[in-house]
Amino acid sequence: MIVKLKFNIEKNDKININMSSLLHGFLIENLENNFAEEMHQMSMRPYSQNISVENSNWYWNINTLNAVAYKKIISNIENLKKVYLTHNKNEIVIKNKEIIKSDYNKLFYKNYIEEKNSRYIDIEFLTPTAFKKDNRYVNYPDKKLIFSNLIKRYDLFSEITKIYDEKLIKEFNDKSEIVKYNLRSTYFYLEGIKIPSFKGRITLKIGGSNVLVNLSNMLLEFGEFSGVGIKTALGMGALKKYDNRRYSQ
């Protein structure tokens, strides 16, 4: 089970994208103690959350990647009307909500059977995004890091298939290319630390077999729930996938 809870929130002077770390604190405070402790021990958690701006609307997005996380997190907060953050004395008013449900079987069926996927994929990084490699931050959209990160998350939480293979990672890196981009460098501010990161859009062209095209589309659709890169539980790495059919396939 994969679920996205989108809270449409009222904008006020204290709300910004970096505030998502405070909302993560609110989530943790409202979890059962045993589950909260379990989450602290995990390098990749079965949820992500962030604040995003889409078409001038502000959203608090909470995504869960398995049934247990859905029950412990989303089921626990889906009827919220407001959130009060004691840290900055800010009241967040929730105007309405939307719940989007999927699962790993649906992702597979949609991308391998139901639709003919485009070789060109637009990706919008909605919140500051970064990776960690050799103990250093990578603040640009590295193809290998994007796909290897998504595959590791998918394999960790999928109930039906495992994907990871070194040859496959190499194929993603060799057969895909960024053919268009509109990016800017930025920072994600976390407890006095500035994390170098990026935001914006890229267009990926996926070469190779149709299997690789379908797998790329499936992983990036999964990424709309999981996020990509570092600190997705705190608000980084939110992405949106668009098929780009302006190009011939």
FENBELCOR-V956518 format. One record per residue. RES is the residue in one letter. SS is DSSP state (alpha for helix, beta for strand, coil for the rest). PHI is phi in radians with two decimals (NA if undefined). D_FIRST is the distance of its C-alpha to the first C-alpha in whole Angstrom. Layout:
# FENBELCOR-V956518
res=RES ss=SS phi=PHI d_first=D_FIRST
res=RES ss=SS phi=PHI d_first=D_FIRST
This chain:
# FENBELCOR-V956518
res=M ss=coil phi=NA d_first=0
res=I ss=beta phi=-2.19 d_first=4
res=V ss=beta phi=-2.39 d_first=7
res=K ss=beta phi=-2.05 d_first=10
res=L ss=beta phi=-1.86 d_first=13
res=K ss=beta phi=-1.86 d_first=16
res=F ss=beta phi=-1.63 d_first=19
res=N ss=beta phi=-1.42 d_first=23
res=I ss=beta phi=-1.98 d_first=25
res=E ss=coil phi=-1.32 d_first=29
res=K ss=coil phi=-1.33 d_first=31
res=N ss=coil phi=-2.38 d_first=33
res=D ss=coil phi=-1.13 d_first=36
res=K ss=coil phi=-1.68 d_first=34
res=I ss=coil phi=-1.52 d_first=30
res=N ss=coil phi=-2.66 d_first=30
res=I ss=alpha phi=-1.08 d_first=27
res=N ss=alpha phi=-1.20 d_first=28
res=M ss=alpha phi=-1.25 d_first=27
res=S ss=alpha phi=-1.05 d_first=24
res=S ss=alpha phi=-1.15 d_first=25
res=L ss=alpha phi=-1.21 d_first=26
res=L ss=alpha phi=-1.18 d_first=23
res=H ss=alpha phi=-1.09 d_first=21
res=G ss=alpha phi=-1.05 d_first=24
res=F ss=alpha phi=-1.07 d_first=23
res=L ss=alpha phi=-1.05 d_first=20
res=I ss=alpha phi=-1.06 d_first=21
res=E ss=alpha phi=-1.09 d_first=24
res=N ss=coil phi=-1.77 d_first=21
res=L ss=coil phi=-1.61 d_first=19
res=E ss=coil phi=-1.08 d_first=20
res=N ss=alpha phi=-0.98 d_first=23
res=N ss=alpha phi=-1.12 d_first=21
res=F ss=alpha phi=-1.22 d_first=18
res=A ss=alpha phi=-1.07 d_first=20
res=E ss=alpha phi=-1.13 d_first=22
res=E ss=alpha phi=-1.06 d_first=19
res=M ss=alpha phi=-1.14 d_first=18
res=H ss=alpha phi=-1.12 d_first=22
res=Q ss=alpha phi=-1.47 d_first=22
res=M ss=coil phi=-1.61 d_first=19
res=S ss=coil phi=-1.31 d_first=20
res=M ss=coil phi=-2.13 d_first=17
res=R ss=coil phi=-1.69 d_first=15
res=P ss=coil phi=-1.39 d_first=11
res=Y ss=beta phi=-2.75 d_first=12
res=S ss=beta phi=-2.46 d_first=14
res=Q ss=beta phi=-2.72 d_first=16
res=N ss=beta phi=-2.89 d_first=20
res=I ss=beta phi=-1.89 d_first=22
res=S ss=beta phi=-2.28 d_first=23
res=V ss=beta phi=-2.06 d_first=26
res=E ss=beta phi=-2.34 d_first=25
res=N ss=coil phi=0.91 d_first=28
res=S ss=coil phi=1.19 d_first=30
res=N ss=beta phi=-1.75 d_first=27
res=W ss=beta phi=-1.76 d_first=25
res=Y ss=beta phi=-2.32 d_first=22
res=W ss=beta phi=-1.82 d_first=20
res=N ss=beta phi=-1.85 d_first=17
res=I ss=beta phi=-2.15 d_first=14
res=N ss=beta phi=-2.09 d_first=11
res=T ss=beta phi=-2.12 d_first=8
res=L ss=coil phi=-1.93 d_first=6
res=N ss=coil phi=-2.67 d_first=5
res=A ss=alpha phi=-1.16 d_first=5
res=V ss=alpha phi=-1.14 d_first=9
res=A ss=alpha phi=-1.12 d_first=9
res=Y ss=alpha phi=-1.05 d_first=8
res=K ss=alpha phi=-1.16 d_first=10
res=K ss=alpha phi=-1.39 d_first=13
res=I ss=alpha phi=-1.93 d_first=13
res=I ss=alpha phi=-1.15 d_first=12
res=S ss=alpha phi=-1.04 d_first=13
res=N ss=alpha phi=-1.42 d_first=16
res=I ss=alpha phi=-2.23 d_first=17
res=E ss=coil phi=-1.12 d_first=16
res=N ss=coil phi=-1.76 d_first=20
res=L ss=coil phi=-1.05 d_first=22
res=K ss=coil phi=-1.91 d_first=25
res=K ss=beta phi=-2.77 d_first=26
res=V ss=beta phi=-2.25 d_first=26
res=Y ss=beta phi=-1.90 d_first=29
res=L ss=beta phi=-1.79 d_first=29
res=T ss=coil phi=-1.20 d_first=32
res=H ss=coil phi=-1.05 d_first=33
res=N ss=coil phi=-2.09 d_first=34
res=K ss=coil phi=0.88 d_first=35
res=N ss=beta phi=-2.11 d_first=33
res=E ss=beta phi=-1.79 d_first=31
res=I ss=beta phi=-1.80 d_first=28
res=V ss=beta phi=-1.70 d_first=28
res=I ss=beta phi=-1.67 d_first=25
res=K ss=beta phi=-1.42 d_first=26
res=N ss=beta phi=-2.81 d_first=23
res=K ss=beta phi=-2.47 d_first=19
res=E ss=beta phi=-2.42 d_first=16
res=I ss=beta phi=-2.03 d_first=13
res=I ss=beta phi=-2.00 d_first=11
res=K ss=beta phi=-2.02 d_first=7
res=S ss=beta phi=-2.59 d_first=6
res=D ss=coil phi=-2.74 d_first=4
res=Y ss=alpha phi=-1.20 d_first=7
res=N ss=alpha phi=-1.14 d_first=9
res=K ss=alpha phi=-1.11 d_first=10
res=L ss=alpha phi=-1.03 d_first=11
res=F ss=alpha phi=-1.14 d_first=13
res=Y ss=alpha phi=-1.09 d_first=14
res=K ss=alpha phi=-1.07 d_first=15
res=N ss=alpha phi=-1.55 d_first=17
res=Y ss=alpha phi=-1.89 d_first=19
res=I ss=alpha phi=-2.20 d_first=20
res=E ss=alpha phi=-1.33 d_first=19
res=E ss=coil phi=-2.12 d_first=21
res=K ss=coil phi=-1.61 d_first=24
res=N ss=coil phi=-1.42 d_first=23
res=S ss=coil phi=-1.39 d_first=26
res=R ss=coil phi=-1.32 d_first=27
res=Y ss=beta phi=-1.89 d_first=28
res=I ss=beta phi=-2.21 d_first=25
res=D ss=beta phi=-1.49 d_first=25
res=I ss=beta phi=-2.21 d_first=23
res=E ss=beta phi=-1.88 d_first=24
res=F ss=beta phi=-1.58 d_first=24
res=L ss=beta phi=-1.35 d_first=23
res=T ss=beta phi=-2.23 d_first=24
res=P ss=beta phi=-0.89 d_first=26
res=T ss=beta phi=-2.24 d_first=25
res=A ss=coil phi=-2.74 d_first=27
res=F ss=beta phi=-2.20 d_first=26
res=K ss=beta phi=-2.14 d_first=28
res=K ss=beta phi=-2.48 d_first=30
res=D ss=coil phi=0.91 d_first=33
res=N ss=coil phi=1.16 d_first=33
res=R ss=beta phi=-2.23 d_first=34
res=Y ss=beta phi=-1.31 d_first=32
res=V ss=beta phi=-1.97 d_first=31
res=N ss=coil phi=-1.89 d_first=31
res=Y ss=coil phi=-2.62 d_first=31
res=P ss=coil phi=-1.39 d_first=28
res=D ss=coil phi=-1.28 d_first=29
res=K ss=alpha phi=-1.04 d_first=27
res=K ss=alpha phi=-1.10 d_first=27
res=L ss=alpha phi=-1.18 d_first=25
res=I ss=alpha phi=-1.06 d_first=23
res=F ss=alpha phi=-1.27 d_first=21
res=S ss=alpha phi=-1.15 d_first=22
res=N ss=alpha phi=-1.16 d_first=20
res=L ss=alpha phi=-1.13 d_first=17
res=I ss=alpha phi=-1.13 d_first=17
res=K ss=alpha phi=-1.08 d_first=17
res=R ss=alpha phi=-1.16 d_first=14
res=Y ss=alpha phi=-1.04 d_first=12
res=D ss=alpha phi=-1.11 d_first=14
res=L ss=alpha phi=-1.20 d_first=13
res=F ss=alpha phi=-2.04 d_first=9
res=S ss=coil phi=-1.22 d_first=9
res=E ss=coil phi=-1.61 d_first=9
res=I ss=coil phi=-2.05 d_first=11
res=T ss=coil phi=-2.47 d_first=14
res=K ss=coil phi=-2.11 d_first=16
res=I ss=coil phi=-2.00 d_first=18
res=Y ss=coil phi=-0.97 d_first=20
res=D ss=coil phi=-2.81 d_first=24
res=E ss=alpha phi=-1.04 d_first=27
res=K ss=alpha phi=-1.14 d_first=28
res=L ss=alpha phi=-1.17 d_first=25
res=I ss=alpha phi=-1.02 d_first=26
res=K ss=alpha phi=-1.11 d_first=29
res=E ss=alpha phi=-1.14 d_first=29
res=F ss=alpha phi=-1.00 d_first=26
res=N ss=alpha phi=-1.20 d_first=29
res=D ss=alpha phi=-1.36 d_first=32
res=K ss=alpha phi=-1.69 d_first=31
res=S ss=beta phi=-1.92 d_first=29
res=E ss=beta phi=-2.59 d_first=31
res=I ss=beta phi=-1.52 d_first=31
res=V ss=beta phi=-1.75 d_first=33
res=K ss=beta phi=-2.74 d_first=33
res=Y ss=beta phi=-2.71 d_first=33
res=N ss=beta phi=-2.50 d_first=33
res=L ss=beta phi=-2.15 d_first=32
res=R ss=beta phi=-2.49 d_first=34
res=S ss=beta phi=-1.36 d_first=34
res=T ss=beta phi=-2.70 d_first=33
res=Y ss=beta phi=-2.30 d_first=32
res=F ss=beta phi=-1.90 d_first=30
res=Y ss=beta phi=-1.66 d_first=31
res=L ss=beta phi=-2.43 d_first=30
res=E ss=coil phi=0.87 d_first=32
res=G ss=coil phi=1.46 d_first=36
res=I ss=beta phi=-1.83 d_first=34
res=K ss=beta phi=-1.78 d_first=34
res=I ss=beta phi=-1.72 d_first=31
res=P ss=beta phi=-1.12 d_first=33
res=S ss=beta phi=-2.71 d_first=30
res=F ss=beta phi=-2.46 d_first=30
res=K ss=beta phi=-2.42 d_first=28
res=G ss=beta phi=2.18 d_first=29
res=R ss=beta phi=-2.21 d_first=28
res=I ss=beta phi=-2.34 d_first=28
res=T ss=beta phi=-2.01 d_first=29
res=L ss=beta phi=-1.71 d_first=28
res=K ss=beta phi=-1.87 d_first=29
res=I ss=beta phi=-1.79 d_first=28
res=G ss=coil phi=-1.54 d_first=30
res=G ss=coil phi=1.38 d_first=30
res=S ss=coil phi=-1.33 d_first=29
res=N ss=alpha phi=-1.11 d_first=26
res=V ss=alpha phi=-1.08 d_first=24
res=L ss=alpha phi=-1.18 d_first=24
res=V ss=alpha phi=-1.06 d_first=24
res=N ss=alpha phi=-1.12 d_first=20
res=L ss=alpha phi=-1.14 d_first=19
res=S ss=alpha phi=-1.07 d_first=20
res=N ss=alpha phi=-1.09 d_first=19
res=M ss=alpha phi=-1.12 d_first=15
res=L ss=alpha phi=-1.13 d_first=15
res=L ss=alpha phi=-1.26 d_first=17
res=E ss=alpha phi=-1.19 d_first=14
res=F ss=alpha phi=-1.03 d_first=12
res=G ss=alpha phi=-1.09 d_first=14
res=E ss=alpha phi=-1.12 d_first=14
res=F ss=alpha phi=-1.68 d_first=11
res=S ss=alpha phi=-1.41 d_first=12
res=G ss=coil phi=1.30 d_first=16
res=V ss=coil phi=-2.49 d_first=19
res=G ss=coil phi=1.58 d_first=22
res=I ss=coil phi=-1.62 d_first=23
res=K ss=coil phi=0.96 d_first=22
res=T ss=coil phi=-1.23 d_first=19
res=A ss=coil phi=-1.26 d_first=18
res=L ss=coil phi=-1.71 d_first=21
res=G ss=coil phi=2.20 d_first=21
res=M ss=coil phi=-1.52 d_first=22
res=G ss=coil phi=1.29 d_first=21
res=A ss=coil phi=-1.29 d_first=19
res=L ss=beta phi=-2.38 d_first=19
res=K ss=beta phi=-2.27 d_first=19
res=K ss=beta phi=-1.84 d_first=20
res=Y ss=beta phi=-2.29 d_first=22
res=D ss=beta phi=-1.23 d_first=24
res=N ss=coil phi=-1.87 d_first=27
res=R ss=coil phi=-1.73 d_first=29
res=R ss=coil phi=-1.29 d_first=32
res=Y ss=coil phi=-1.68 d_first=33
res=S ss=coil phi=-1.25 d_first=34
res=Q ss=coil phi=-1.70 d_first=32
